Amino acid sequence: MAAFKSVGFYLHAGWVYRHPFAVRSWRPEDYAGMFQVLKAFGYDRVMMWPLVEAMPMPLSDADKGVLVAFRGTIEAGRKAGLDVWITQCPNLTTQPSVAAKPWSERAFPDGAKTVRLDDPAQAAPWLAHRAKIMAIINNADAYVTIDGDPGGYPKADPKDWVKVFRADQDAITAHGTHPDRQRVIPWLWCGWGTRGVWAEPIRPYMDSELAALKEGLTGNWELLSGRSHREGWANGRIPVQATIDAGLLDRSTIFCYEAIEFEPSIPQARLQFDIIRANLAQESSSSGQVRGVFGNAQQPVMVLPNIWFFAQAARNPAYRSASDERVLTDLARVLGGPAELLVPAWQCLSLPLERLPTDLASNLRKAKLTSSVAASLPGGPARYLEILAAQVESQHRILAATSKPPADTQDAVARMTEALGGVTQWWEQHGYVFTAAAGKVGWGFVPERQRELVSGWARKLTPEQVAAIRSAAPAVAKQLLDGVLPR
């Protein structure tokens, strides 16, 4: 097994929730710190989505200011020694009314508008708008555009998709800071021109868009061939296989989407080492031919162990067989922290109550992370330890509350109240709401493991206990509002 030549990471900034969980909540120093972390872990490329689609036409002065500031973030990545990629959608903009909110608070795709590239009256002003954006964030090393999800429309002509890349190449030539090395990168994902995401077989669309790229695109361009975390799910490996069959593998980077973290994902310390092992093993036969491999996460602070392992396993195939305990212990050493505390904290969602020490949260809050890598973590090392402690504390409350059947109806009410307190305690830390209005929490924003613990326990209640909990619901809600959640 050969190592991959390059390893990249996509900082997915599509969602709005609390700092430092969501990439969109990050300040320039958070980005700069994460670039240092990625470089130290072994990454040499980073991709970012500045969500320019949420900037309506024409560009406001406020949005221009956001883009100018983002040039500094791009430069920080390059100074850290990373090849910086910027990704965009192929044909999306947004309603002018969206500009009433600051860019960082716009919950895309609210207000999104599809631009028909086969209609000159729509395409021309949008391409001019895109060119103005490209002229400002002109210092990246590469500009990526996905083939849909989001974007696209039924029966879209792949030649129109190619026109977007040619327009980007023109913008690079006219405004790029290093045009001889800047390139465009088509991202193969769901097929340009399909009826919808995974609504029909995508292979014919992949073949058509690859043929259009080979015929219509010249100059400095590469491919980002996306794949799902497993066969039979989403696109499986179809884009990779289509790239191989088109003879373009040597121009491609393989994107192992969701190997590091599922999307969308509720902030949680979820380990996915086996998925990473399987994905890299499946693509290892191409490692000497492709230009590299990519991973992604939308809330990287919580899946730091997966980010660490992905890079190590891509760089060193032998490391893929390392035990989970060794991987976590190695990361603890890199962060300069106590493995006896960090390892169970990272594993907390999978540990039974008897293996989750009652004093783990308090000891995490007393601990220190002493390395320069830890000092670069978004939010800082102390905040990182507090986040781990908060999740451990939340999980311990839920495990303890659901560890036994209730002794009586009063105990059933008390245990349900405590379990929900643990659930809402963790949500209050991150505030994840997917695309819903901020401040509205629901079961869909609770980690699956926590939902299963509470619902599994509740399903075993007697009818009398259920009735008692229902009658006590207003009192339970009041306790949650007064103790954890804002009213």
Secondary structure, DSSP 8 states (H G I E B T S, - for coil): ----S-EEEEE------STTTSGGG--HHHHHHHHHHHHHHT--EEEE---GGGS-SS--HHHHHHHHHHHHHHHHHHHTT-EEEEEE-SSEEE-GGGGGS-GGG--TTTTEEE--TT-HHHHHHHHHHHHHHHHHS---SEEEEESSSS---TT--HHHHHHHHHHHHHHHHHH-SSTTT-EEEEEESS-TT-SSTTSS--HHHHHHHHHHHHHH--SSB-EEEEE-SSTTSTTTTHHHHHHHHTT-GGGEEEEETTSSS-SS--S-----HHHHHHHHHHHGGGTTTSSEEEEEESSTTTTHHHHHHHHHHHH-GGGGGS-HHHHHHHHHHHHT--HHHHHHHHTGGGS-GGGS-TTHHHHHHH----SHHHHTSTT-HHHHHHHHHHHHHHHHHHHHHTSS--SSHHHHHHHHHHHHHHHHHHHHHH---TTS-TT---GGGS-HHHHHHHHHHHTT--HHHHHHHHHTHHHHHHHHHHHTS--
